[in-house]
Amino acid sequence: MMTDAQVCGIAVEMLDERHFYAASHARVFKAVKELYIKKGIVELTVLRAGVGETTWRAVKNVIQQATGSGAYIEHYAKTILELYEKRVLVEAAQSFIYAVTGESKISLEEARKGAAKIAEKIGVGSEETEQPLEGQLEDVLDKVKNHHREGFVSTGLPRLDWLLDGGMGPGWLVVLGARRSVGKTAVASALALEALRKGKHVAWLSCEMGYEEMLSRWLVALSGVPLSHRRAPLSDDEQATLDEATVFLAATRPVIWDTSMGVEALKAACLRMKTQGQLDLLVVDYLQIMKHPKANSEHERLTQSVVALKSLARDLKIPVLLVAQCRRESDPNANRRVIHMAHLKGTGGIEENADVVILLWPGSADERNVIHGDLAKNRHGPAGRFALYADFGRMSIGEWREA
């Protein structure tokens, strides 16, 4: 932003102060934004006065690193421009789909013009976009979203995938945090099942539930047969969908460990799977009750486990989804639903080492079956909020379209 006016303009359009985790970063962005709006350029002498002496020392170090190598500046400027272009393409593809399916006020002709630009960018033939079928539309959007995103695992939630620029990336430690009984395991299961649907290999370390219970939950999520129906006589349709779900799990062969396993044993097991090409996503449910290394305190044990899981993700070049519990509100009468990273239970090492932190909390009494989500930390892009629809009877999780 300080070296390229074009990049500065894009960043000002896409971000605001709320997207920054550190308060000092937010102050720098605010000062840069105000200078750019007023003058169209960023003068470092004026910026220094705007951010204060303490913050300026940190900014100065960054500037010295950047100006020491022209390639450094060029690399990040190019990356930002590429991300901006990709976002425009995704939005155009979504508008195209919504127009054809009748979910948007945009005219079909305008949508087709946007689709033609997409086709030109990603190599889809223009003939395909003249009279597209619904499946072809989804293919167009998938190609845009997954363009040059090798190794990424989609969440299946459009808003979250957009914020993450394609999904959970290789080498990332993704933390999913919530208080008790909010639906952490259900949401994590939905992400794992979406990965299986996309042909990914999934391993799940269940520290809370047994093997049979996890498989049972996944069968319910895949078939849509309610939990309450499993012990009652099933209709022919229900039995057929359960059979299809069973065949799917047998074909995709997810690995579920329900034994007490420390990080070292987990790493060895994952390494064997990775060398055989059988691991694309690891899910750990959940941090606070997994087997930890010996240490002097709970804080130290949890921190060591988080660091080890982050190292595992980087070494194997896969995303690791780590479910974590958040502490209860200290004031039981406050009825505060929204949670923050400070609520993560046991260690500040979670937020320090995680690439992505997703926090969940239940909707209000008027928001039935709604779970609110906050992408509170995103080391590789913007933060932002989203909402989910949850039917726990059928273990069904999806994006809340009304949000």
Secondary structure, DSSP 8 states (H G I E B T S, - for coil): --S-HHHHHHHHHH--GGG-SSHHHHHHHHHHHHHHHHHSS--HHHHHHHH-HHHHHHHHHHHHHHHT-HHHHHHHHHHHHHHHHHHHHHHHHHHHHHHHTT--SS-HHHHHHHHHHHHHHHT--HHHHHS--HHHHHHHHHHHHTTT-TT-B--S-HHHHHHTTSSB-TT-EEEEEE-TTS-HHHHHHHHHHHHHHTT--EEEEESSS-HHHHHHHHHHHHH---GGGTTS---HHHHHHHHHHHHHHHHH--EEE-S---HHHHHHHHHHHHHTT--SEEEEE-GGGS-----SSHHHHHHHHHHHHHHHHHHHT--EEEEEEB---S-TTS------GGGBSS-THHHHH-SEEEEEEE--TTSTTEEEEEEEEETTS--EEEEEEEETTTTEEEE-TT-
